[in-house]
């Protein structure tokens, strides 16, 4: 018996991996985060499977369901949104499973930041503009941020930020990041990525709060901040395909011709 933590992707049922879908189709118990995982994905569970929305359940409730399946020798599809390794609250579930000596495996999924970049039609790493992406959140009603991971610290890097679970904390984000990024720094709010009502709001650090208020966005949004988001500006080509950039798979043409002569 195995518990499979499956990343369902950000919302589009077609963004789940082939492996994840096959496991859902084969497991007799499917536990899914109903507020974030579309029903179309768990509809693939076998007709005789038990399918439970875990949104109203506690951790104890979830583990109890898994223990019952373990006793019956039934594999479990534990379906999370996006990729389960990011803000999936699987670490605490894994700790319980280890204590109970219950086997588990993690099946990765498409994260919201990757799906949003695809939806926007942009690359998140632009040569000599930004080569780092920091995935983070801010402290609100959930657990506190560890020392050194506050925006006031991360902002010093100048990296592109993808800020989760923080759409109601835009004033604090503006205060913390303006000294490092500037009031005119591009901001993109990705709302309900992968869902039919997906939307992208373009603003700056100084205007994003009012723009989000106007659109009445209060949850299920990812905030991108960074200079690299504006790709209308001029930037150098990557060295990857530069004719002057020589590497083992593309040696200098003169040497290659000599070997072939």
ZADO-1210 file (C-alpha; in nm, 4 decimals, padded with zeros to 6 digits):
<atoms>
<atom x="00.0000" y="00.0000" z="00.0000" code="UNK" pos="1"/>
<atom x="00.1314" y="00.3439" z="-00.0936" code="UNK" pos="2"/>
<atom x="00.0118" y="00.7016" z="-00.0497" code="UNK" pos="3"/>
<atom x="00.0795" y="00.9060" z="-00.3640" code="UNK" pos="4"/>
<atom x="00.1078" y="01.2820" z="-00.3164" code="UNK" pos="5"/>
<atom x="00.0059" y="01.3981" z="-00.6621" code="UNK" pos="6"/>
<atom x="00.0521" y="01.7467" z="-00.8030" code="UNK" pos="7"/>
<atom x="-00.2612" y="01.8237" z="-01.0044" code="UNK" pos="8"/>
<atom x="-00.1273" y="02.1455" z="-01.1566" code="UNK" pos="9"/>
<atom x="-00.2733" y="02.4929" z="-01.1074" code="UNK" pos="10"/>
<atom x="-00.6246" y="02.4360" z="-01.2415" code="UNK" pos="11"/>
<atom x="-00.6310" y="02.3259" z="-01.6036" code="UNK" pos="12"/>
<atom x="-00.7168" y="01.9517" z="-01.5966" code="UNK" pos="13"/>
<atom x="-00.4854" y="01.8984" z="-01.8943" code="UNK" pos="14"/>
<atom x="-00.1812" y="02.0146" z="-01.6975" code="UNK" pos="15"/>
<atom x="-00.1665" y="01.7098" z="-01.4711" code="UNK" pos="16"/>
<atom x="00.1149" y="01.4685" z="-01.5556" code="UNK" pos="17"/>
<atom x="00.0446" y="01.1386" z="-01.7282" code="UNK" pos="18"/>
<atom x="00.1753" y="00.9544" z="-01.4226" code="UNK" pos="19"/>
<atom x="-00.0421" y="01.1547" z="-01.1838" code="UNK" pos="20"/>
<atom x="-00.3549" y="01.0890" z="-01.3876" code="UNK" pos="21"/>
<atom x="-00.2824" y="00.7161" z="-01.4146" code="UNK" pos="22"/>
<atom x="-00.2460" y="00.6914" z="-01.0384" code="UNK" pos="23"/>
<atom x="-00.5770" y="00.8701" z="-00.9793" code="UNK" pos="24"/>
<atom x="-00.7357" y="00.6275" z="-01.2258" code="UNK" pos="25"/>
<atom x="-00.6050" y="00.3308" z="-01.0268" code="UNK" pos="26"/>
<atom x="-00.6336" y="00.4254" z="-00.6571" code="UNK" pos="27"/>
<atom x="-00.9416" y="00.3191" z="-00.4612" code="UNK" pos="28"/>
<atom x="-00.9172" y="00.6140" z="-00.2234" code="UNK" pos="29"/>
<atom x="-00.8773" y="00.9677" z="-00.3550" code="UNK" pos="30"/>
<atom x="-00.8273" y="01.2552" z="-00.1120" code="UNK" pos="31"/>
<atom x="-00.8204" y="01.5956" z="-00.2809" code="UNK" pos="32"/>
<atom x="-00.8097" y="01.9625" z="-00.1885" code="UNK" pos="33"/>
<atom x="-01.1510" y="02.0554" z="-00.3248" code="UNK" pos="34"/>
<atom x="-01.1062" y="02.4314" z="-00.3036" code="UNK" pos="35"/>
<atom x="-00.8101" y="02.4206" z="-00.5422" code="UNK" pos="36"/>
<atom x="-00.8263" y="02.0961" z="-00.7416" code="UNK" pos="37"/>
<atom x="-01.0853" y="02.0836" z="-01.0229" code="UNK" pos="38"/>
<atom x="-01.3432" y="01.8066" z="-01.0008" code="UNK" pos="39"/>
<atom x="-01.2611" y="01.7063" z="-01.3595" code="UNK" pos="40"/>
<atom x="-00.9303" y="01.5647" z="-01.2334" code="UNK" pos="41"/>
<atom x="-01.0699" y="01.3474" z="-00.9548" code="UNK" pos="42"/>
<atom x="-01.3546" y="01.2397" z="-01.1839" code="UNK" pos="43"/>
<atom x="-01.0931" y="01.0078" z="-01.3325" code="UNK" pos="44"/>
<atom x="-01.0973" y="00.7957" z="-01.0133" code="UNK" pos="45"/>
<atom x="-01.2407" y="00.4432" z="-01.0522" code="UNK" pos="46"/>
<atom x="-01.6180" y="00.4164" z="-01.0344" code="UNK" pos="47"/>
<atom x="-01.5942" y="00.2193" z="-00.7096" code="UNK" pos="48"/>
<atom x="-01.3360" y="00.4512" z="-00.5495" code="UNK" pos="49"/>
<atom x="-01.4032" y="00.6630" z="-00.2427" code="UNK" pos="50"/>
<atom x="-01.3415" y="01.0291" z="-00.3291" code="UNK" pos="51"/>
<atom x="-01.3180" y="01.2757" z="-00.0388" code="UNK" pos="52"/>
<atom x="-01.2800" y="01.6533" z="-00.0429" code="UNK" pos="53"/>
<atom x="-01.0325" y="01.7312" z="00.2361" code="UNK" pos="54"/>
<atom x="-01.1078" y="02.1063" z="00.2524" code="UNK" pos="55"/>
<atom x="-01.3261" y="02.0713" z="00.5653" code="UNK" pos="56"/>
<atom x="-01.1049" y="01.8034" z="00.7265" code="UNK" pos="57"/>
<atom x="-00.8297" y="01.8352" z="00.9858" code="UNK" pos="58"/>
<atom x="-00.4895" y="01.6679" z="00.9601" code="UNK" pos="59"/>
<atom x="-00.6095" y="01.4013" z="01.2063" code="UNK" pos="60"/>
<atom x="-00.9141" y="01.3341" z="00.9870" code="UNK" pos="61"/>
<atom x="-00.6995" y="01.2928" z="00.6767" code="UNK" pos="62"/>
<atom x="-00.4540" y="01.0583" z="00.8446" code="UNK" pos="63"/>
<atom x="-00.7444" y="00.8525" z="00.9816" code="UNK" pos="64"/>
<atom x="-00.8731" y="00.7998" z="00.6267" code="UNK" pos="65"/>
<atom x="-00.5267" y="00.6944" z="00.5155" code="UNK" pos="66"/>
<atom x="-00.4892" y="00.4547" z="00.8089" code="UNK" pos="67"/>
<atom x="-00.8200" y="00.2882" z="00.7172" code="UNK" pos="68"/>
<atom x="-00.6995" y="00.2470" z="00.3581" code="UNK" pos="69"/>
<atom x="-00.3678" y="00.1109" z="00.4843" code="UNK" pos="70"/>
<atom x="-00.5442" y="-00.1540" z="00.6893" code="UNK" pos="71"/>
<atom x="-00.7427" y="-00.2541" z="00.3811" code="UNK" pos="72"/>
<atom x="-00.4332" y="-00.2580" z="00.1590" code="UNK" pos="73"/>
<atom x="-00.5630" y="00.0188" z="-00.0681" code="UNK" pos="74"/>
<atom x="-00.3395" y="00.2702" z="-00.2446" code="UNK" pos="75"/>
<atom x="-00.4269" y="00.6351" z="-00.1862" code="UNK" pos="76"/>
<atom x="-00.4190" y="00.9246" z="-00.4330" code="UNK" pos="77"/>
<atom x="-00.3594" y="01.2347" z="-00.2197" code="UNK" pos="78"/>
<atom x="-00.4173" y="01.5095" z="-00.4736" code="UNK" pos="79"/>
<atom x="-00.2808" y="01.8605" z="-00.4180" code="UNK" pos="80"/>
<atom x="-00.2915" y="02.1670" z="-00.6407" code="UNK" pos="81"/>
<atom x="00.0148" y="02.2827" z="-00.8314" code="UNK" pos="82"/>
<atom x="00.3265" y="02.0990" z="-00.7209" code="UNK" pos="83"/>
<atom x="00.2931" y="01.9383" z="-00.3764" code="UNK" pos="84"/>
<atom x="00.6447" y="02.0419" z="-00.2746" code="UNK" pos="85"/>
<atom x="00.5430" y="02.4115" z="-00.2690" code="UNK" pos="86"/>
<atom x="00.3072" y="02.5250" z="00.0085" code="UNK" pos="87"/>
<atom x="00.1365" y="02.1876" z="-00.0109" code="UNK" pos="88"/>
<atom x="00.1437" y="02.1112" z="00.3626" code="UNK" pos="89"/>
<atom x="00.2683" y="01.7631" z="00.2800" code="UNK" pos="90"/>
<atom x="00.5654" y="01.7707" z="00.5205" code="UNK" pos="91"/>
<atom x="00.3358" y="01.7303" z="00.8215" code="UNK" pos="92"/>
<atom x="00.1436" y="01.4500" z="00.6493" code="UNK" pos="93"/>
<atom x="00.4690" y="01.2732" z="00.5603" code="UNK" pos="94"/>
<atom x="00.5849" y="01.2992" z="00.9216" code="UNK" pos="95"/>
<atom x="00.2672" y="01.1215" z="01.0326" code="UNK" pos="96"/>
<atom x="00.3024" y="00.8546" z="00.7643" code="UNK" pos="97"/>
<atom x="00.6605" y="00.7820" z="00.8659" code="UNK" pos="98"/>
<atom x="00.5527" y="00.7421" z="01.2284" code="UNK" pos="99"/>
<atom x="00.2886" y="00.4926" z="01.1125" code="UNK" pos="100"/>
<atom x="00.5353" y="00.3153" z="00.8793" code="UNK" pos="101"/>
<atom x="00.3141" y="00.3863" z="00.5775" code="UNK" pos="102"/>
<atom x="00.4887" y="00.4067" z="00.2402" code="UNK" pos="103"/>
<atom x="00.4517" y="00.7222" z="00.0287" code="UNK" pos="104"/>
<atom x="00.5743" y="00.8696" z="-00.2978" code="UNK" pos="105"/>
<atom x="00.5573" y="01.2214" z="-00.4427" code="UNK" pos="106"/>
<atom x="00.4461" y="01.2859" z="-00.8002" code="UNK" pos="107"/>
<atom x="00.5444" y="01.6371" z="-00.9127" code="UNK" pos="108"/>
<atom x="00.3030" y="01.8760" z="-01.0798" code="UNK" pos="109"/>
<atom x="00.3032" y="02.1995" z="-01.2773" code="UNK" pos="110"/>
<atom x="00.3395" y="02.4919" z="-01.0391" code="UNK" pos="111"/>
<atom x="00.1345" y="02.8097" z="-01.0739" code="UNK" pos="112"/>
<atom x="00.4421" y="03.0230" z="-01.1451" code="UNK" pos="113"/>
<atom x="00.5340" y="02.8064" z="-01.4466" code="UNK" pos="114"/>
<atom x="00.1776" y="02.7985" z="-01.5783" code="UNK" pos="115"/>
<atom x="00.1498" y="03.1749" z="-01.5319" code="UNK" pos="116"/>
<atom x="00.4698" y="03.2386" z="-01.7272" code="UNK" pos="117"/>
<atom x="00.3289" y="03.0235" z="-02.0067" code="UNK" pos="118"/>
<atom x="-00.0011" y="03.2102" z="-01.9971" code="UNK" pos="119"/>
<atom x="00.1819" y="03.5430" z="-02.0113" code="UNK" pos="120"/>
<atom x="00.4073" y="03.4237" z="-02.2915" code="UNK" pos="121"/>
<atom x="00.7283" y="03.5293" z="-02.1156" code="UNK" pos="122"/>
<atom x="01.0559" y="03.3866" z="-01.9897" code="UNK" pos="123"/>
<atom x="01.1239" y="03.4450" z="-01.6215" code="UNK" pos="124"/>
<atom x="01.5032" y="03.4481" z="-01.6601" code="UNK" pos="125"/>
<atom x="01.6272" y="03.7189" z="-01.8971" code="UNK" pos="126"/>
<atom x="02.0013" y="03.7538" z="-01.9773" code="UNK" pos="127"/>
<atom x="02.1733" y="04.0244" z="-01.7724" code="UNK" pos="128"/>
<atom x="01.8379" y="04.1446" z="-01.6340" code="UNK" pos="129"/>
<atom x="01.7340" y="03.8659" z="-01.3985" code="UNK" pos="130"/>
<atom x="01.8714" y="03.5161" z="-01.3562" code="UNK" pos="131"/>
<atom x="01.7056" y="03.4276" z="-01.0280" code="UNK" pos="132"/>
<atom x="01.3486" y="03.3575" z="-00.9280" code="UNK" pos="133"/>
<atom x="01.2554" y="03.3540" z="-00.5602" code="UNK" pos="134"/>
<atom x="00.9366" y="03.1745" z="-00.4579" code="UNK" pos="135"/>
<atom x="00.8130" y="03.3105" z="-00.1276" code="UNK" pos="136"/>
<atom x="00.5146" y="03.4394" z="00.0685" code="UNK" pos="137"/>
<atom x="00.4482" y="03.6915" z="00.3424" code="UNK" pos="138"/>
<atom x="00.3366" y="03.6377" z="00.6994" code="UNK" pos="139"/>
<atom x="-00.0307" y="03.7081" z="00.7566" code="UNK" pos="140"/>
<atom x="-00.2553" y="03.4747" z="00.9558" code="UNK" pos="141"/>
<atom x="-00.0393" y="03.1715" z="00.8775" code="UNK" pos="142"/>
<atom x="00.2979" y="03.0790" z="01.0260" code="UNK" pos="143"/>
<atom x="00.5640" y="03.3474" z="01.0604" code="UNK" pos="144"/>
<atom x="00.8441" y="03.3849" z="00.8087" code="UNK" pos="145"/>
<atom x="01.1816" y="03.2525" z="00.9243" code="UNK" pos="146"/>
<atom x="01.4412" y="03.5144" z="01.0139" code="UNK" pos="147"/>
<atom x="01.6173" y="03.6402" z="00.7026" code="UNK" pos="148"/>
<atom x="01.3346" y="03.5448" z="00.4659" code="UNK" pos="149"/>
<atom x="01.1322" y="03.8623" z="00.5063" code="UNK" pos="150"/>
<atom x="01.0747" y="04.0669" z="00.1878" code="UNK" pos="151"/>
<atom x="01.2960" y="04.3381" z="00.3317" code="UNK" pos="152"/>
<atom x="01.5810" y="04.0846" z="00.3142" code="UNK" pos="153"/>
<atom x="01.4914" y="03.9087" z="-00.0119" code="UNK" pos="154"/>
<atom x="01.4393" y="04.2418" z="-00.1881" code="UNK" pos="155"/>
<atom x="01.8103" y="04.3189" z="-00.1569" code="UNK" pos="156"/>
<atom x="01.8821" y="04.0494" z="-00.4188" code="UNK" pos="157"/>
<atom x="01.6914" y="04.2288" z="-00.6949" code="UNK" pos="158"/>
<atom x="01.5711" y="03.8894" z="-00.8160" code="UNK" pos="159"/>
<atom x="01.2282" y="03.8326" z="-00.9672" code="UNK" pos="160"/>
<atom x="00.9877" y="03.7451" z="-00.6872" code="UNK" pos="161"/>
<atom x="00.6881" y="03.5133" z="-00.7117" code="UNK" pos="162"/>
<atom x="00.4918" y="03.5838" z="-00.3950" code="UNK" pos="163"/>
<atom x="00.2289" y="03.3310" z="-00.2923" code="UNK" pos="164"/>
<atom x="-00.0620" y="03.3612" z="-00.0488" code="UNK" pos="165"/>
<atom x="-00.0211" y="03.7369" z="-00.0085" code="UNK" pos="166"/>
<atom x="-00.2771" y="03.9194" z="-00.2226" code="UNK" pos="167"/>
<atom x="-00.4219" y="04.0859" z="00.0878" code="UNK" pos="168"/>
<atom x="-00.0825" y="04.2117" z="00.1964" code="UNK" pos="169"/>
<atom x="00.0003" y="04.4423" z="-00.0950" code="UNK" pos="170"/>
<atom x="00.0551" y="04.7535" z="00.1157" code="UNK" pos="171"/>
<atom x="00.3259" y="04.5795" z="00.3159" code="UNK" pos="172"/>
<atom x="00.4789" y="04.4375" z="-00.0027" code="UNK" pos="173"/>
<atom x="00.4946" y="04.7882" z="-00.1506" code="UNK" pos="174"/>
<atom x="00.6582" y="04.9310" z="00.1630" code="UNK" pos="175"/>
<atom x="00.9147" y="04.6524" z="00.1880" code="UNK" pos="176"/>
<atom x="01.0182" y="04.6372" z="-00.1777" code="UNK" pos="177"/>
<atom x="00.9997" y="04.9936" z="-00.3102" code="UNK" pos="178"/>
<atom x="01.3420" y="05.0865" z="-00.1644" code="UNK" pos="179"/>
<atom x="01.5019" y="04.8054" z="-00.3676" code="UNK" pos="180"/>
<atom x="01.2916" y="04.7801" z="-00.6843" code="UNK" pos="181"/>
<atom x="01.1543" y="05.1325" z="-00.7234" code="UNK" pos="182"/>
<atom x="00.7928" y="05.2484" z="-00.7307" code="UNK" pos="183"/>
<atom x="00.7741" y="05.1944" z="-01.1082" code="UNK" pos="184"/>
<atom x="00.8887" y="04.8311" z="-01.0960" code="UNK" pos="185"/>
<atom x="00.6602" y="04.6023" z="-01.3005" code="UNK" pos="186"/>
<atom x="00.4157" y="04.3857" z="-01.1080" code="UNK" pos="187"/>
<atom x="00.1925" y="04.1148" z="-01.2536" code="UNK" pos="188"/>
<atom x="-00.0883" y="03.9599" z="-01.0513" code="UNK" pos="189"/>
<atom x="-00.1805" y="03.6184" z="-01.1889" code="UNK" pos="190"/>
<atom x="-00.5343" y="03.5342" z="-01.0810" code="UNK" pos="191"/>
<atom x="-00.6778" y="03.1803" z="-01.0859" code="UNK" pos="192"/>
<atom x="-00.4043" y="03.0473" z="-01.3130" code="UNK" pos="193"/>
<atom x="-00.5236" y="02.7559" z="-01.5238" code="UNK" pos="194"/>
<atom x="-00.8937" y="02.8064" z="-01.4470" code="UNK" pos="195"/>
<atom x="-01.1572" y="02.9294" z="-01.6967" code="UNK" pos="196"/>
<atom x="-01.1606" y="03.2739" z="-01.5319" code="UNK" pos="197"/>
<atom x="-00.7802" y="03.3088" z="-01.5370" code="UNK" pos="198"/>
<atom x="-00.6708" y="03.6731" z="-01.5567" code="UNK" pos="199"/>
<atom x="-00.3501" y="03.8778" z="-01.5482" code="UNK" pos="200"/>
<atom x="-00.3326" y="04.2262" z="-01.4016" code="UNK" pos="201"/>
<atom x="-00.0341" y="04.4435" z="-01.5026" code="UNK" pos="202"/>
<atom x="00.0670" y="04.7233" z="-01.2681" code="UNK" pos="203"/>
<atom x="00.3636" y="04.8686" z="-01.0791" code="UNK" pos="204"/>
<atom x="00.4604" y="04.8578" z="-00.7125" code="UNK" pos="205"/>
<atom x="00.2937" y="05.1933" z="-00.6573" code="UNK" pos="206"/>
<atom x="-00.0306" y="05.1117" z="-00.8415" code="UNK" pos="207"/>
<atom x="-00.0918" y="04.7425" z="-00.7783" code="UNK" pos="208"/>
<atom x="-00.2856" y="04.7830" z="-00.4528" code="UNK" pos="209"/>
<atom x="-00.5521" y="05.0080" z="-00.6063" code="UNK" pos="210"/>
<atom x="-00.5639" y="04.7982" z="-00.9241" code="UNK" pos="211"/>
<atom x="-00.6307" y="04.4797" z="-00.7253" code="UNK" pos="212"/>
<atom x="-00.8945" y="04.6580" z="-00.5146" code="UNK" pos="213"/>
<atom x="-01.0689" y="04.7743" z="-00.8313" code="UNK" pos="214"/>
<atom x="-01.0795" y="04.4187" z="-00.9699" code="UNK" pos="215"/>
<atom x="-01.1865" y="04.2833" z="-00.6279" code="UNK" pos="216"/>
<atom x="-00.9190" y="04.0130" z="-00.6223" code="UNK" pos="217"/>
<atom x="-00.8980" y="03.8739" z="-00.2696" code="UNK" pos="218"/>
<atom x="-00.7588" y="03.5187" z="-00.3053" code="UNK" pos="219"/>
<atom x="-00.6063" y="03.2557" z="-00.5365" code="UNK" pos="220"/>
<atom x="-00.3543" y="03.4972" z="-00.6865" code="UNK" pos="221"/>
<atom x="00.0220" y="03.4906" z="-00.7404" code="UNK" pos="222"/>
<atom x="00.2196" y="03.8173" z="-00.7409" code="UNK" pos="223"/>
<atom x="00.5238" y="03.8579" z="-00.9682" code="UNK" pos="224"/>
<atom x="00.7605" y="04.1496" z="-00.9056" code="UNK" pos="225"/>
<atom x="01.0780" y="04.2323" z="-01.0976" code="UNK" pos="226"/>
<atom x="01.2398" y="04.4301" z="-01.3765" code="UNK" pos="227"/>
<atom x="01.2618" y="04.1227" z="-01.5978" code="UNK" pos="228"/>
<atom x="00.8836" y="04.1148" z="-01.6341" code="UNK" pos="229"/>
<atom x="00.9031" y="04.4000" z="-01.8864" code="UNK" pos="230"/>
<atom x="01.0403" y="04.2204" z="-02.1905" code="UNK" pos="231"/>
<atom x="00.9586" y="04.5006" z="-02.4314" code="UNK" pos="232"/>
<atom x="01.2869" y="04.6571" z="-02.3239" code="UNK" pos="233"/>
<atom x="01.6112" y="04.5729" z="-02.5060" code="UNK" pos="234"/>
<atom x="01.8183" y="04.2892" z="-02.3632" code="UNK" pos="235"/>
<atom x="02.1051" y="04.0800" z="-02.4949" code="UNK" pos="236"/>
<atom x="02.0545" y="03.7416" z="-02.6571" code="UNK" pos="237"/>
<atom x="02.1432" y="03.4367" z="-02.4517" code="UNK" pos="238"/>
<atom x="02.4841" y="03.2811" z="-02.5146" code="UNK" pos="239"/>
<atom x="02.3139" y="02.9462" z="-02.5594" code="UNK" pos="240"/>
<atom x="02.2664" y="02.9837" z="-02.9352" code="UNK" pos="241"/>
<atom x="02.5273" y="03.2518" z="-03.0010" code="UNK" pos="242"/>
<atom x="02.7501" y="03.1560" z="-03.2952" code="UNK" pos="243"/>
<atom x="03.0574" y="03.2721" z="-03.1025" code="UNK" pos="244"/>
<atom x="02.9716" y="03.0631" z="-02.7982" code="UNK" pos="245"/>
<atom x="03.1574" y="02.7330" z="-02.8302" code="UNK" pos="246"/>
<atom x="03.0727" y="02.4255" z="-02.6263" code="UNK" pos="247"/>
<atom x="03.1102" y="02.0475" z="-02.6493" code="UNK" pos="248"/>
<atom x="02.7961" y="02.0037" z="-02.8602" code="UNK" pos="249"/>
<atom x="02.8795" y="02.2942" z="-03.0905" code="UNK" pos="250"/>
<atom x="03.2569" y="02.3186" z="-03.1401" code="UNK" pos="251"/>
<atom x="03.4207" y="02.5780" z="-03.3599" code="UNK" pos="252"/>
<atom x="03.3260" y="02.5106" z="-03.7197" code="UNK" pos="253"/>
<atom x="03.6864" y="02.5154" z="-03.8336" code="UNK" pos="254"/>
<atom x="03.7832" y="02.2333" z="-03.5960" code="UNK" pos="255"/>
<atom x="03.4736" y="02.0332" z="-03.6818" code="UNK" pos="256"/>
<atom x="03.5510" y="02.0616" z="-04.0523" code="UNK" pos="257"/>
<atom x="03.9110" y="01.9506" z="-03.9920" code="UNK" pos="258"/>
<atom x="03.7924" y="01.6354" z="-03.8137" code="UNK" pos="259"/>
<atom x="03.5468" y="01.5568" z="-04.0918" code="UNK" pos="260"/>
<atom x="03.8061" y="01.6068" z="-04.3695" code="UNK" pos="261"/>
</atoms>
